[in-house]
Amino acid sequence: MRMKVLYIFILLFSCLRVNGESGADRVSVLVTEGVSVTLHTGVEKKQQEDIRWYFNNIRIAEIIGDLSDICTDVQCNEGTERFRDRLKLDHQTGSLTITNTTNTDSGEYQLQIISSSIRKNIFNVTVYDVPGTETKTKSVKAGESFTFDPDVMKHPNDVMTWYFNDTLIAEITVDQSKICTDDQCKERFRDRLKLDHQTGSLTITNTRTTDSGEYQLKISNSNIPRRQLSISSIRRFSVTVTDSGLSSGAVAGIVVGVLLVSAVVTAGVIYYRHRKSHAPVPPYDNDAL
C-alpha cells in the first residue's frame, strides 16, 4: 500500500510546472514506454516566427518560415538512430510528437520560439516502464471468440486505444468510440470487432489464424491540461490462434457428404423392403407332401 501511495505521489509531483533560473518555462513530463507523447507549444505559430526544438542541446526539428524540417539520423542521433521515423512536427502550432517512446528518449527538450525576441520552453521528459505491464498470453482455436479485459476501472475522462501489431484498431474517447478507421484494419477485422464503451474491453469474433499477434491497450487521461502531458498505462496481450484442423469449407463438405450417404442408405433400405413385400408367392407343390 505504501509503495502504491508513493508511486501516485511521484506521478503527481512529476507533472508540476516550475520556473527555472533562466526564466524559461519548465514542464516535467512522465510518460510510459511505448506511448506517443506531444510536447505542446501552447500557441498558434505566426508567420514571422521560427520554431526550433532541441534534445539535450542537439537540434532535432525546426520550422523556418513556411518550411519545416525534422532531423536526419546523423543530426538527431549521433549515429545511434534514436529518433528514426518517430518525430512528427505540427506545422500550425510547432508542437512536437514523439511516437513509440523508449527510455533513451528521456532527457531535456528545449523549445525556442524566435520572432523579435526568443522565448524558451523546457520539457524534462522521463520515459519509464509501467509496473505490472507484463504481456499476457492467450491461445484460441480458429472460429472461436475471445475478449481482451483491461482489468482496470474505466474513468469518465479516460481515452482507451487498442492496437494490433502497432496498427490502431479501436478507440474510446470521452463521448464516442471508433472501430477500425484504417482500410487495412477494416479488411482484416471486417465486422468482427466489438468494443464495450463501459469497460473498454475488446472482443474479436470468428477468429482466424491471421489474428495472431501482439495487441496493446493504451490508457490516458483527457482531463489533464495540454501544457501538462497525460500519464498513461499499458496492457499488452500476445495472441495465438490455432487452426482447428479443418477449414469451414471442409467441414461443410463432410457434413453434406454424410447427409448424402445417409440418404442413399435410407433409400436402399426402403426399396429393399418394398420389393420384399411385393414379391410373388411361390406355387403350391403337392409333391412336397
ABEGO torsion letter per residue (X at the ends): XAAAAAAAAAAAAAABBBBBAAGBBBBBBBBBBGBBBBBBAGBBBBAABBBBBBBGGBBABBBBEABBBBBBAAAAAGGAGAABGABBBBAAAGBBBBBGBBAAABEBBBBBBBBABBBBBBBBBBBBBBBGABBBBBBBBBGBBBBBBAGBBBBAABBBBBBBGGBBABBBBAABBBBGABAAAAAAABGABBBBAAAGBBBBBGBBAAABEBBBBBBBBAABBAABBBBBBBBBBBBBBBBAGBBAAAAAAAAAAAAAAAAAAAAAAAAAAAAAAABBBBBBBAAAX
